[in-house]
Amino acid sequence: MGAASESDEWIVLAFGCKISSLLGDDMALISIFTPVHPAGLVWLDEYYDSLVEQTADGWEWVIVPNKGAAVPDRIKADPRVR
């Protein structure tokens, strides 16, 4: 794979926003849905690391694999990932 483009880096930064700022003080559950194609698998590890680093714990990540995309085992092992 080639180097990440500037737009790709923007996507990672946008995804990496603090969930706590979305939740406020209520700390309700937030669900993140991510459709994944085989070409997008390169970003899953970065997305996952960003979610794990959030200050809020009230999240779940629903990954929708398409066209044979396989989710890495370390991500599937997290009970917050569906």
N, CA, C and O atoms as CSV, one atom per row, in Angstrom:
chain,resi,resn,atom,element,x,y,z
A,1,MET,N,N,0.833,-1.174,0.000
A,1,MET,CA,C,0.000,0.000,0.000
A,1,MET,C,C,0.876,1.235,0.000
A,1,MET,O,O,1.969,1.235,0.567
A,2,GLY,N,N,0.396,2.276,-0.633
A,2,GLY,CA,C,1.135,3.518,-0.687
A,2,GLY,C,C,0.947,4.321,0.586
A,2,GLY,O,O,0.206,3.930,1.488
A,3,ALA,N,N,1.624,5.434,0.638
A,3,ALA,CA,C,1.512,6.332,1.792
A,3,ALA,C,C,0.109,6.920,1.852
A,3,ALA,O,O,-0.555,7.075,0.827
A,4,ALA,N,N,-0.329,7.242,3.051
A,4,ALA,CA,C,-1.650,7.829,3.239
A,4,ALA,C,C,-1.680,9.217,2.608
A,4,ALA,O,O,-0.733,9.993,2.731
A,5,SER,N,N,-2.777,9.508,1.937
A,5,SER,CA,C,-2.924,10.829,1.351
A,5,SER,C,C,-3.400,11.804,2.420
A,5,SER,O,O,-3.781,11.403,3.519
A,6,GLU,N,N,-3.371,13.083,2.084
A,6,GLU,CA,C,-3.820,14.103,3.028
A,6,GLU,C,C,-5.282,13.900,3.389
A,6,GLU,O,O,-5.663,14.097,4.543
A,7,SER,N,N,-6.112,13.508,2.419
A,7,SER,CA,C,-7.527,13.273,2.714
A,7,SER,C,C,-7.697,12.054,3.609
A,7,SER,O,O,-8.577,12.045,4.470
A,8,ASP,N,N,-6.871,11.020,3.423
A,8,ASP,CA,C,-6.929,9.851,4.290
A,8,ASP,C,C,-6.578,10.229,5.725
A,8,ASP,O,O,-7.208,9.748,6.667
A,9,GLU,N,N,-5.588,11.077,5.893
A,9,GLU,CA,C,-5.189,11.517,7.229
A,9,GLU,C,C,-6.316,12.315,7.881
A,9,GLU,O,O,-6.540,12.205,9.087
A,10,TRP,N,N,-7.024,13.114,7.088
A,10,TRP,CA,C,-8.147,13.878,7.618
A,10,TRP,C,C,-9.237,12.940,8.127
A,10,TRP,O,O,-9.837,13.191,9.173
A,11,ILE,N,N,-9.492,11.863,7.392
A,11,ILE,CA,C,-10.513,10.904,7.805
A,11,ILE,C,C,-10.138,10.297,9.155
A,11,ILE,O,O,-10.987,10.177,10.039
A,12,VAL,N,N,-8.886,9.918,9.315
A,12,VAL,CA,C,-8.438,9.339,10.586
A,12,VAL,C,C,-8.585,10.355,11.712
A,12,VAL,O,O,-9.020,9.998,12.807
A,13,LEU,N,N,-8.232,11.605,11.466
A,13,LEU,CA,C,-8.367,12.636,12.496
A,13,LEU,C,C,-9.830,12.876,12.840
A,13,LEU,O,O,-10.174,13.039,14.011
A,14,ALA,N,N,-10.690,12.900,11.832
A,14,ALA,CA,C,-12.119,13.122,12.076
A,14,ALA,C,C,-12.694,11.970,12.881
A,14,ALA,O,O,-13.491,12.190,13.793
A,15,PHE,N,N,-12.306,10.759,12.560
A,15,PHE,CA,C,-12.794,9.593,13.281
A,15,PHE,C,C,-12.268,9.580,14.711
A,15,PHE,O,O,-12.924,9.077,15.624
A,16,GLY,N,N,-11.071,10.142,14.892
A,16,GLY,CA,C,-10.432,10.114,16.191
A,16,GLY,C,C,-10.896,11.191,17.148
A,16,GLY,O,O,-10.277,11.385,18.195
A,17,CYS,N,N,-11.982,11.907,16.816
A,17,CYS,CA,C,-12.460,12.944,17.737
A,17,CYS,C,C,-12.874,12.309,19.056
A,17,CYS,O,O,-13.243,11.135,19.100
A,18,LYS,N,N,-12.812,13.065,20.098
A,18,LYS,CA,C,-13.120,12.528,21.417
A,18,LYS,C,C,-14.602,12.205,21.559
A,18,LYS,O,O,-15.449,13.091,21.439
A,19,ILE,N,N,-14.911,10.954,21.810
A,19,ILE,CA,C,-16.305,10.548,21.992
A,19,ILE,C,C,-16.904,11.269,23.189
A,19,ILE,O,O,-18.101,11.556,23.209
A,20,SER,N,N,-16.092,11.560,24.172
A,20,SER,CA,C,-16.620,12.233,25.356
A,20,SER,C,C,-17.238,13.578,25.010
A,20,SER,O,O,-18.193,14.000,25.661
A,21,SER,N,N,-16.710,14.264,23.995
A,21,SER,CA,C,-17.304,15.539,23.613
A,21,SER,C,C,-18.664,15.329,22.959
A,21,SER,O,O,-19.513,16.219,23.006
A,22,LEU,N,N,-18.881,14.181,22.358
A,22,LEU,CA,C,-20.183,13.865,21.776
A,22,LEU,C,C,-21.193,13.472,22.851
A,22,LEU,O,O,-22.382,13.769,22.733
A,23,LEU,N,N,-20.720,12.813,23.883
A,23,LEU,CA,C,-21.608,12.286,24.908
A,23,LEU,C,C,-21.940,13.292,25.990
A,23,LEU,O,O,-23.001,13.207,26.608
A,24,GLY,N,N,-21.061,14.234,26.228
A,24,GLY,CA,C,-21.262,15.164,27.334
A,24,GLY,C,C,-21.099,14.443,28.657
A,24,GLY,O,O,-20.336,13.482,28.755
A,25,ASP,N,N,-21.816,14.905,29.680
A,25,ASP,CA,C,-21.688,14.315,31.004
A,25,ASP,C,C,-22.595,13.116,31.222
A,25,ASP,O,O,-22.440,12.401,32.211
A,26,ASP,N,N,-23.546,12.880,30.311
A,26,ASP,CA,C,-24.521,11.802,30.507
A,26,ASP,C,C,-23.911,10.420,30.333
A,26,ASP,O,O,-24.378,9.456,30.940
A,27,MET,N,N,-22.879,10.313,29.516
A,27,MET,CA,C,-22.172,9.061,29.274
A,27,MET,C,C,-23.104,7.954,28.774
A,27,MET,O,O,-22.988,6.801,29.191
A,28,ALA,N,N,-24.017,8.308,27.890
A,28,ALA,CA,C,-24.891,7.319,27.268
A,28,ALA,C,C,-24.078,6.471,26.293
A,28,ALA,O,O,-22.966,6.841,25.916
A,29,LEU,N,N,-24.633,5.347,25.894
A,29,LEU,CA,C,-23.952,4.483,24.933
A,29,LEU,C,C,-24.024,5.107,23.546
A,29,LEU,O,O,-25.082,5.561,23.112
A,30,ILE,N,N,-22.906,5.125,22.870
A,30,ILE,CA,C,-22.880,5.581,21.487
A,30,ILE,C,C,-22.456,4.397,20.626
A,30,ILE,O,O,-21.536,3.658,20.976
A,31,SER,N,N,-23.136,4.228,19.499
A,31,SER,CA,C,-22.826,3.143,18.573
A,31,SER,C,C,-22.204,3.724,17.319
A,31,SER,O,O,-22.709,4.691,16.748
A,32,ILE,N,N,-21.109,3.128,16.901
A,32,ILE,CA,C,-20.408,3.548,15.694
A,32,ILE,C,C,-20.527,2.405,14.700
A,32,ILE,O,O,-20.146,1.273,14.997
A,33,PHE,N,N,-21.055,2.703,13.523
A,33,PHE,CA,C,-21.202,1.705,12.469
A,33,PHE,C,C,-20.178,1.993,11.385
A,33,PHE,O,O,-20.068,3.122,10.908
A,34,THR,N,N,-19.419,0.949,10.994
A,34,THR,CA,C,-18.388,1.114,9.983
A,34,THR,C,C,-18.496,-0.008,8.948
A,34,THR,O,O,-18.182,-1.161,9.246
A,35,PRO,N,N,-18.941,0.328,7.731
A,35,PRO,CA,C,-18.879,-0.679,6.667
A,35,PRO,C,C,-17.431,-0.816,6.204
A,35,PRO,O,O,-16.727,0.184,6.059
A,36,VAL,N,N,-16.991,-2.037,5.973
A,36,VAL,CA,C,-15.584,-2.264,5.621
A,36,VAL,C,C,-15.497,-3.149,4.383
A,36,VAL,O,O,-16.100,-4.220,4.320
A,37,HIS,N,N,-14.743,-2.684,3.415
A,37,HIS,CA,C,-14.419,-3.456,2.223
A,37,HIS,C,C,-12.980,-3.929,2.370
A,37,HIS,O,O,-12.222,-3.340,3.140
A,38,PRO,N,N,-12.587,-4.965,1.661
A,38,PRO,CA,C,-11.209,-5.456,1.812
A,38,PRO,C,C,-10.143,-4.366,1.688
A,38,PRO,O,O,-9.140,-4.412,2.399
A,39,ALA,N,N,-10.336,-3.397,0.810
A,39,ALA,CA,C,-9.340,-2.328,0.639
A,39,ALA,C,C,-9.272,-1.411,1.857
A,39,ALA,O,O,-8.254,-0.752,2.069
A,40,GLY,N,N,-10.328,-1.356,2.658
A,40,GLY,CA,C,-10.357,-0.483,3.828
A,40,GLY,C,C,-9.828,-1.122,5.096
A,40,GLY,O,O,-9.769,-0.469,6.138
A,41,LEU,N,N,-9.446,-2.371,5.028
A,41,LEU,CA,C,-8.975,-3.062,6.230
A,41,LEU,C,C,-7.740,-2.424,6.834
A,41,LEU,O,O,-7.508,-2.545,8.037
A,42,VAL,N,N,-6.947,-1.750,6.023
A,42,VAL,CA,C,-5.724,-1.117,6.510
A,42,VAL,C,C,-6.035,-0.100,7.610
A,42,VAL,O,O,-5.197,0.142,8.478
A,43,TRP,N,N,-7.227,0.496,7.585
A,43,TRP,CA,C,-7.583,1.531,8.557
A,43,TRP,C,C,-8.211,0.982,9.825
A,43,TRP,O,O,-8.286,1.701,10.821
A,44,LEU,N,N,-8.666,-0.265,9.827
A,44,LEU,CA,C,-9.371,-0.785,10.993
A,44,LEU,C,C,-8.545,-0.711,12.271
A,44,LEU,O,O,-9.068,-0.336,13.321
A,45,ASP,N,N,-7.274,-1.060,12.200
A,45,ASP,CA,C,-6.431,-1.014,13.397
A,45,ASP,C,C,-6.336,0.403,13.950
A,45,ASP,O,O,-6.390,0.599,15.164
A,46,GLU,N,N,-6.195,1.394,13.070
A,46,GLU,CA,C,-6.120,2.781,13.533
A,46,GLU,C,C,-7.446,3.241,14.133
A,46,GLU,O,O,-7.463,3.930,15.153
A,47,TYR,N,N,-8.550,2.863,13.504
A,47,TYR,CA,C,-9.866,3.213,14.045
A,47,TYR,C,C,-10.043,2.604,15.432
A,47,TYR,O,O,-10.482,3.273,16.368
A,48,TYR,N,N,-9.695,1.327,15.548
A,48,TYR,CA,C,-9.845,0.633,16.823
A,48,TYR,C,C,-8.982,1.288,17.907
A,48,TYR,O,O,-9.456,1.537,19.016
A,49,ASP,N,N,-7.726,1.564,17.586
A,49,ASP,CA,C,-6.843,2.203,18.563
A,49,ASP,C,C,-7.406,3.544,19.012
A,49,ASP,O,O,-7.303,3.902,20.186
A,50,SER,N,N,-7.995,4.281,18.091
A,50,SER,CA,C,-8.592,5.569,18.429
A,50,SER,C,C,-9.771,5.401,19.381
A,50,SER,O,O,-9.916,6.162,20.337
A,51,LEU,N,N,-10.606,4.412,19.119
A,51,LEU,CA,C,-11.753,4.172,20.008
A,51,LEU,C,C,-11.300,3.765,21.415
A,51,LEU,O,O,-11.844,4.242,22.410
A,52,VAL,N,N,-10.323,2.901,21.486
A,52,VAL,CA,C,-9.834,2.419,22.781
A,52,VAL,C,C,-9.226,3.549,23.600
A,52,VAL,O,O,-9.289,3.526,24.829
A,53,GLU,N,N,-8.643,4.529,22.937
A,53,GLU,CA,C,-8.002,5.648,23.628
A,53,GLU,C,C,-8.983,6.731,24.092
A,53,GLU,O,O,-8.571,7.695,24.737
A,54,GLN,N,N,-10.252,6.586,23.778
A,54,GLN,CA,C,-11.233,7.597,24.172
A,54,GLN,C,C,-11.362,7.670,25.690
A,54,GLN,O,O,-11.123,6.692,26.397
A,55,THR,N,N,-11.741,8.842,26.170
A,55,THR,CA,C,-11.918,9.018,27.616
A,55,THR,C,C,-13.254,8.453,28.084
A,55,THR,O,O,-13.426,8.195,29.275
A,56,ALA,N,N,-14.187,8.261,27.186
A,56,ALA,CA,C,-15.491,7.683,27.520
A,56,ALA,C,C,-15.470,6.191,27.196
A,56,ALA,O,O,-14.906,5.768,26.186
A,57,ASP,N,N,-16.089,5.410,28.062
A,57,ASP,CA,C,-16.147,3.967,27.842
A,57,ASP,C,C,-17.466,3.521,27.227
A,57,ASP,O,O,-17.590,2.363,26.827
A,58,GLY,N,N,-18.443,4.397,27.141
A,58,GLY,CA,C,-19.780,4.020,26.707
A,58,GLY,C,C,-19.932,3.969,25.204
A,58,GLY,O,O,-20.679,4.763,24.633
A,59,TRP,N,N,-19.238,3.048,24.549
A,59,TRP,CA,C,-19.333,2.925,23.101
A,59,TRP,C,C,-19.368,1.470,22.691
A,59,TRP,O,O,-18.901,0.585,23.407
A,60,GLU,N,N,-19.931,1.250,21.527
A,60,GLU,CA,C,-19.848,-0.045,20.860
A,60,GLU,C,C,-19.543,0.231,19.394
A,60,GLU,O,O,-19.945,1.259,18.850
A,61,TRP,N,N,-18.840,-0.680,18.770
A,61,TRP,CA,C,-18.453,-0.498,17.377
A,61,TRP,C,C,-19.023,-1.653,16.581
A,61,TRP,O,O,-18.667,-2.809,16.810
A,62,VAL,N,N,-19.900,-1.346,15.652
A,62,VAL,CA,C,-20.512,-2.349,14.787
A,62,VAL,C,C,-19.798,-2.290,13.440
A,62,VAL,O,O,-19.909,-1.309,12.705
A,63,ILE,N,N,-19.066,-3.355,13.132
A,63,ILE,CA,C,-18.334,-3.437,11.873
A,63,ILE,C,C,-19.149,-4.299,10.912
A,63,ILE,O,O,-19.551,-5.412,11.251
A,64,VAL,N,N,-19.385,-3.778,9.723
A,64,VAL,CA,C,-20.149,-4.496,8.708
A,64,VAL,C,C,-19.196,-4.854,7.574
A,64,VAL,O,O,-18.950,-4.042,6.682
A,65,PRO,N,N,-18.654,-6.091,7.610
A,65,PRO,CA,C,-17.702,-6.477,6.566
A,65,PRO,C,C,-18.421,-6.788,5.250
A,65,PRO,O,O,-19.443,-7.474,5.239
A,66,ASN,N,N,-17.888,-6.288,4.165
A,66,ASN,CA,C,-18.434,-6.523,2.830
A,66,ASN,C,C,-17.396,-7.220,1.958
A,66,ASN,O,O,-16.193,-7.046,2.151
A,67,LYS,N,N,-17.864,-7.997,1.011
A,67,LYS,CA,C,-17.009,-8.622,-0.011
A,67,LYS,C,C,-15.831,-9.383,0.580
A,67,LYS,O,O,-14.709,-9.268,0.086
A,68,GLY,N,N,-16.073,-10.150,1.621
A,68,GLY,CA,C,-15.031,-11.001,2.173
A,68,GLY,C,C,-14.036,-10.323,3.088
A,68,GLY,O,O,-13.005,-10.915,3.407
A,69,ALA,N,N,-14.303,-9.114,3.520
A,69,ALA,CA,C,-13.385,-8.429,4.440
A,69,ALA,C,C,-13.354,-9.179,5.771
A,69,ALA,O,O,-14.403,-9.497,6.333
A,70,ALA,N,N,-12.177,-9.455,6.261
A,70,ALA,CA,C,-12.006,-10.179,7.521
A,70,ALA,C,C,-11.504,-9.213,8.598
A,70,ALA,O,O,-10.493,-8.536,8.414
A,71,VAL,N,N,-12.213,-9.159,9.706
A,71,VAL,CA,C,-11.834,-8.283,10.811
A,71,VAL,C,C,-10.719,-8.961,11.604
A,71,VAL,O,O,-10.838,-10.142,11.931
A,72,PRO,N,N,-9.633,-8.241,11.922
A,72,PRO,CA,C,-8.527,-8.835,12.683
A,72,PRO,C,C,-8.982,-9.389,14.034
A,72,PRO,O,O,-9.877,-8.835,14.673
A,73,ASP,N,N,-8.363,-10.478,14.456
A,73,ASP,CA,C,-8.743,-11.158,15.702
A,73,ASP,C,C,-8.644,-10.252,16.922
A,73,ASP,O,O,-9.493,-10.328,17.811
A,74,ARG,N,N,-7.627,-9.397,16.985
A,74,ARG,CA,C,-7.469,-8.543,18.181
A,74,ARG,C,C,-8.644,-7.585,18.326
A,74,ARG,O,O,-8.998,-7.199,19.440
A,75,ILE,N,N,-9.248,-7.202,17.210
A,75,ILE,CA,C,-10.407,-6.321,17.257
A,75,ILE,C,C,-11.658,-7.124,17.610
A,75,ILE,O,O,-12.470,-6.686,18.424
A,76,LYS,N,N,-11.811,-8.295,16.999
A,76,LYS,CA,C,-12.979,-9.146,17.276
A,76,LYS,C,C,-13.018,-9.589,18.733
A,76,LYS,O,O,-14.094,-9.888,19.252
A,77,ALA,N,N,-11.882,-9.635,19.395
A,77,ALA,CA,C,-11.822,-10.099,20.783
A,77,ALA,C,C,-12.419,-9.093,21.768
A,77,ALA,O,O,-12.757,-9.471,22.889
A,78,ASP,N,N,-12.555,-7.850,21.387
A,78,ASP,CA,C,-13.112,-6.824,22.259
A,78,ASP,C,C,-14.626,-6.983,22.325
A,78,ASP,O,O,-15.277,-6.959,21.281
A,79,PRO,N,N,-15.211,-7.145,23.507
A,79,PRO,CA,C,-16.661,-7.350,23.624
A,79,PRO,C,C,-17.485,-6.146,23.175
A,79,PRO,O,O,-18.693,-6.276,22.973
A,80,ARG,N,N,-16.870,-4.990,23.016
A,80,ARG,CA,C,-17.601,-3.809,22.541
A,80,ARG,C,C,-17.711,-3.771,21.029
A,80,ARG,O,O,-18.392,-2.908,20.475
A,81,VAL,N,N,-17.039,-4.714,20.350
A,81,VAL,CA,C,-17.064,-4.774,18.895
A,81,VAL,C,C,-18.025,-5.870,18.468
A,81,VAL,O,O,-17.971,-6.996,18.961
A,82,ARG,N,N,-18.891,-5.523,17.557
A,82,ARG,CA,C,-19.899,-6.486,17.061
A,82,ARG,C,C,-19.608,-6.792,15.612
A,82,ARG,O,O,-20.326,-7.576,14.991
